[in-house]
Amino acid sequence: MIPELFQQFLMAIIGRYKPIGSRAILGFFWILLGVSCQSNGAWLSICAHLPSSALNNRGEGYFAHVIDAEEKVTVVQITATQPGNPDCEARELPISASKVAWAGFAKPAIDKAKQIALLGREQNGHFAVSEIIATGDSEAVPAAPAVKPQPAGVARSLSPLRASWFWSPDSWQSRPQRIFDNQATLGLKRIYITVPVSEGRVQHTGQLRQFLQIAHQRGLQVWAVLGDPHAVLERERQHFLALAGAYQVFNADGGQQRLDGLQLDIEPYLLPGYQLNPAVWLEKQAKTVNAVHQTAPSLALDMVLPFWFEPLHGDGAALLADIEANIASITVMNYRTDPEQIREFAEKFLAWGELRHKAVYIALESLAMPEEDLRAYRQAESGELWRFDFKAAPVLLLLQEQAQDLPGEKAYRFSHSRKIDGSGTSFFRQPSELMRLLPILETQFEAWSSFAGIALHGQEKP
């Protein structure tokens, strides 16, 4: 509907310039009105096959990006005008860019979702999404093979130990006594530390060898840890291998004071793009792990995996099959506080360890977790959350305000929200419960010959 005041204004103009012709005047004003409406809209676009250097100067309107198998970048952006790049696929939106709170990629399987939950928190007045959770899929989740624990009385190959991470190099350089105090309190037999490298050589070698000597005298194994999801990328892999090579040289020159092993905490699923094609990224991860072994063959390798990983089938089993000859063990980030969940998620990894004769460590979390919101949206005719299908991947668009109608796409209307405070993930608020639970879990897990110990994350004090 044209506002009444605008109609009166239009009729006055027609009356004054009647000789020109009312039809021409009306056409002119309709053009003006159309231009005015368009100026309030925006363009949602995906620009594909960009070099990774494109991320160094993210343009105005940038919202998200993914990296594909060829390590090219695809960017989601919202701009006032249609992109001129021929590699951009664009959709015009009947809303202004200021009404968009967030935009990001989703897995193709999201088209089966009847409900979508966004996990995140408010940052600078906007809801920053950390995870997309889709429910209502019609496909059944394959069950893991049933594997029973090792029968009682079977000889174990390892004596279970407790381990912990000390990520800051300052922990062993300036405050080693705190590590040894933790060793006494927690009963530690292994630690994972960050060992700085510069120009291909380990730094502070004299100090490190002195620390290793004291630690070994105390019965404490010392492993270096490397963590970087970008290590699976071709352009970053050589840097990662240079670090491993520096540890190999350090051990070769160190006599008795050597690093006991190397833990790889790569986590490629943290890369934007992993969820769109996990198999590709796991193949890249296998290539990196195997290359580390070739670069540093004297170092025992441990690989960190998340609790949701599937070691017994699918892409997860393929990854482990590719690397198992080159690793000594795996450590599972089993970050839950409910004992039943801890046991449930651990079993598939312990089963894999028994089948493949590999050691398995179960890790628990004690870091403070930031409080997040879980916002649920249900499929509807209109809503605050919209899905747009592009050739590269589906894109979700979250609006700042109330539910709106964006014709031609699938909408989800806000249903409810709840707070996620991390109490189900971390023992930060319940350290005494962790200490009570540790011997119980160790006793139960000892039924598996593959169980090698429990690793504790978040015990390092500032």
PEVEN-V694620 format. One record per backbone hydrogen bond with DSSP energy under -1.0 kcal/mol. NH is the residue of the N-H (numbers start at 1). CO is the residue of the C=O. E is the energy in kcal/mol with one decimal. If there is no record, write none. Layout:
nh=NH co=CO e=E
nh=NH co=CO e=E
This chain:
nh=7 co=3 e=-2.0
nh=8 co=4 e=-2.3
nh=9 co=5 e=-2.2
nh=10 co=6 e=-2.5
nh=11 co=7 e=-2.5
nh=12 co=8 e=-2.0
nh=13 co=9 e=-1.9
nh=14 co=10 e=-2.2
nh=15 co=11 e=-2.4
nh=16 co=12 e=-2.0
nh=17 co=13 e=-2.4
nh=20 co=17 e=-1.3
nh=21 co=18 e=-1.1
nh=25 co=21 e=-1.9
nh=26 co=22 e=-2.8
nh=27 co=23 e=-2.3
nh=28 co=24 e=-2.2
nh=29 co=25 e=-2.3
nh=30 co=26 e=-2.4
nh=31 co=27 e=-1.9
nh=32 co=28 e=-2.1
nh=33 co=29 e=-2.9
nh=34 co=30 e=-2.4
nh=35 co=31 e=-2.5
nh=36 co=32 e=-2.4
nh=37 co=33 e=-2.3
nh=38 co=34 e=-2.4
nh=39 co=35 e=-1.9
nh=40 co=37 e=-1.2
nh=41 co=38 e=-1.8
nh=42 co=93 e=-1.4
nh=43 co=79 e=-3.3
nh=44 co=91 e=-3.1
nh=45 co=77 e=-2.6
nh=46 co=89 e=-2.5
nh=47 co=75 e=-2.3
nh=48 co=87 e=-2.1
nh=50 co=73 e=-2.6
nh=54 co=51 e=-2.4
nh=55 co=52 e=-1.7
nh=56 co=53 e=-1.6
nh=62 co=59 e=-1.8
nh=63 co=76 e=-2.6
nh=64 co=76 e=-1.4
nh=66 co=74 e=-2.1
nh=67 co=272 e=-2.2
nh=68 co=72 e=-2.6
nh=71 co=68 e=-2.2
nh=73 co=50 e=-3.2
nh=74 co=66 e=-2.6
nh=75 co=47 e=-2.4
nh=76 co=64 e=-3.0
nh=77 co=45 e=-2.2
nh=78 co=61 e=-2.1
nh=79 co=43 e=-2.2
nh=88 co=85 e=-1.9
nh=89 co=46 e=-2.8
nh=91 co=44 e=-3.0
nh=93 co=42 e=-3.6
nh=99 co=96 e=-1.7
nh=100 co=97 e=-1.7
nh=101 co=398 e=-2.8
nh=102 co=398 e=-1.5
nh=104 co=396 e=-1.9
nh=106 co=394 e=-2.2
nh=110 co=107 e=-2.1
nh=111 co=108 e=-1.5
nh=112 co=109 e=-1.8
nh=113 co=110 e=-1.8
nh=114 co=135 e=-1.6
nh=115 co=135 e=-1.6
nh=116 co=377 e=-2.6
nh=117 co=133 e=-3.2
nh=118 co=375 e=-2.7
nh=119 co=131 e=-2.7
nh=120 co=373 e=-2.2
nh=121 co=128 e=-1.6
nh=123 co=126 e=-3.7
nh=126 co=123 e=-1.7
nh=128 co=121 e=-2.7
nh=130 co=119 e=-3.6
nh=131 co=119 e=-1.7
nh=133 co=117 e=-3.0
nh=135 co=115 e=-2.7
nh=154 co=151 e=-1.5
nh=161 co=452 e=-2.1
nh=163 co=454 e=-2.2
nh=164 co=190 e=-1.1
nh=165 co=456 e=-1.1
nh=166 co=192 e=-3.0
nh=171 co=168 e=-2.0
nh=173 co=169 e=-2.0
nh=174 co=170 e=-2.3
nh=175 co=170 e=-1.5
nh=178 co=175 e=-1.2
nh=180 co=176 e=-2.0
nh=181 co=177 e=-2.5
nh=182 co=178 e=-2.2
nh=183 co=179 e=-2.2
nh=184 co=180 e=-1.9
nh=185 co=181 e=-2.4
nh=186 co=182 e=-2.9
nh=187 co=183 e=-1.4
nh=188 co=183 e=-1.2
nh=189 co=162 e=-3.2
nh=190 co=162 e=-1.3
nh=191 co=221 e=-1.9
nh=192 co=164 e=-2.1
nh=193 co=223 e=-2.9
nh=198 co=201 e=-2.6
nh=201 co=198 e=-1.6
nh=203 co=196 e=-2.4
nh=208 co=204 e=-2.5
nh=209 co=205 e=-2.8
nh=210 co=206 e=-1.9
nh=211 co=207 e=-2.2
nh=212 co=208 e=-2.8
nh=213 co=209 e=-2.2
nh=214 co=210 e=-2.0
nh=215 co=211 e=-2.9
nh=216 co=212 e=-2.8
nh=217 co=213 e=-1.9
nh=218 co=214 e=-1.4
nh=219 co=216 e=-1.6
nh=220 co=215 e=-2.6
nh=221 co=189 e=-2.8
nh=223 co=191 e=-2.8
nh=224 co=261 e=-2.2
nh=225 co=193 e=-1.9
nh=226 co=263 e=-2.7
nh=231 co=228 e=-1.8
nh=232 co=229 e=-1.4
nh=233 co=230 e=-1.8
nh=236 co=233 e=-1.1
nh=237 co=233 e=-1.9
nh=240 co=236 e=-1.7
nh=241 co=237 e=-2.6
nh=242 co=238 e=-1.8
nh=243 co=239 e=-1.4
nh=244 co=240 e=-1.7
nh=245 co=241 e=-2.6
nh=246 co=242 e=-1.7
nh=247 co=243 e=-1.6
nh=248 co=244 e=-1.9
nh=249 co=245 e=-2.1
nh=250 co=246 e=-2.3
nh=251 co=247 e=-2.4
nh=252 co=248 e=-1.9
nh=253 co=249 e=-1.5
nh=257 co=254 e=-1.7
nh=258 co=256 e=-1.6
nh=260 co=222 e=-3.0
nh=262 co=300 e=-3.0
nh=263 co=224 e=-2.9
nh=264 co=302 e=-3.2
nh=265 co=226 e=-3.4
nh=270 co=267 e=-1.7
nh=271 co=268 e=-2.2
nh=274 co=271 e=-1.9
nh=277 co=274 e=-1.4
nh=281 co=277 e=-1.2
nh=282 co=278 e=-2.4
nh=283 co=279 e=-1.8
nh=284 co=280 e=-1.7
nh=285 co=281 e=-2.2
nh=286 co=282 e=-2.4
nh=287 co=283 e=-1.9
nh=288 co=284 e=-1.9
nh=289 co=285 e=-2.7
nh=290 co=286 e=-2.6
nh=291 co=287 e=-1.7
nh=292 co=288 e=-2.2
nh=293 co=289 e=-2.0
nh=294 co=290 e=-1.9
nh=295 co=291 e=-2.0
nh=296 co=292 e=-2.9
nh=299 co=296 e=-1.6
nh=302 co=262 e=-2.0
nh=303 co=329 e=-1.7
nh=304 co=264 e=-2.3
nh=305 co=331 e=-2.8
nh=307 co=333 e=-1.3
nh=309 co=306 e=-1.6
nh=318 co=314 e=-1.8
nh=319 co=315 e=-2.2
nh=320 co=316 e=-2.2
nh=321 co=317 e=-2.2
nh=322 co=318 e=-1.8
nh=323 co=319 e=-1.4
nh=324 co=320 e=-2.1
nh=326 co=323 e=-2.5
nh=328 co=301 e=-3.1
nh=329 co=301 e=-1.4
nh=330 co=359 e=-1.8
nh=331 co=303 e=-2.4
nh=332 co=361 e=-3.0
nh=333 co=305 e=-3.3
nh=334 co=332 e=-2.2
nh=334 co=363 e=-1.1
nh=335 co=333 e=-1.7
nh=336 co=334 e=-2.0
nh=337 co=424 e=-1.4
nh=342 co=338 e=-2.5
nh=343 co=339 e=-2.4
nh=344 co=340 e=-2.6
nh=345 co=341 e=-2.9
nh=346 co=342 e=-1.6
nh=347 co=343 e=-1.7
nh=350 co=346 e=-2.3
nh=351 co=347 e=-2.6
nh=352 co=348 e=-1.8
nh=353 co=349 e=-2.5
nh=354 co=350 e=-2.0
nh=355 co=351 e=-2.3
nh=356 co=352 e=-2.4
nh=357 co=353 e=-1.0
nh=358 co=353 e=-2.2
nh=359 co=328 e=-1.3
nh=360 co=450 e=-2.7
nh=361 co=330 e=-2.7
nh=362 co=453 e=-2.2
nh=363 co=332 e=-3.2
nh=364 co=455 e=-2.5
nh=366 co=457 e=-1.4
nh=372 co=420 e=-2.8
nh=373 co=120 e=-3.7
nh=374 co=418 e=-2.8
nh=375 co=118 e=-2.6
nh=376 co=416 e=-3.1
nh=377 co=116 e=-2.5
nh=378 co=413 e=-2.8
nh=379 co=114 e=-2.4
nh=380 co=411 e=-2.0
nh=383 co=404 e=-1.7
nh=385 co=412 e=-2.2
nh=386 co=397 e=-2.6
nh=387 co=410 e=-2.8
nh=388 co=395 e=-3.0
nh=395 co=388 e=-3.0
nh=396 co=104 e=-3.0
nh=397 co=386 e=-2.8
nh=398 co=102 e=-3.1
nh=399 co=384 e=-3.1
nh=400 co=99 e=-3.4
nh=404 co=383 e=-2.0
nh=409 co=406 e=-1.1
nh=410 co=387 e=-1.2
nh=412 co=385 e=-2.7
nh=413 co=378 e=-3.4
nh=415 co=376 e=-3.3
nh=418 co=374 e=-1.4
nh=420 co=372 e=-3.4
nh=425 co=422 e=-1.5
nh=426 co=422 e=-2.8
nh=427 co=365 e=-2.7
nh=430 co=427 e=-1.2
nh=434 co=430 e=-1.6
nh=435 co=431 e=-2.1
nh=436 co=432 e=-1.9
nh=437 co=433 e=-2.2
nh=438 co=434 e=-2.2
nh=441 co=437 e=-2.6
nh=442 co=438 e=-2.6
nh=443 co=439 e=-2.0
nh=444 co=440 e=-2.2
nh=445 co=441 e=-3.2
nh=446 co=442 e=-1.2
nh=447 co=444 e=-1.3
nh=448 co=445 e=-2.3
nh=451 co=448 e=-1.1
nh=452 co=360 e=-3.0
nh=454 co=161 e=-1.8
nh=455 co=362 e=-1.9
nh=456 co=163 e=-2.8
nh=457 co=364 e=-3.0
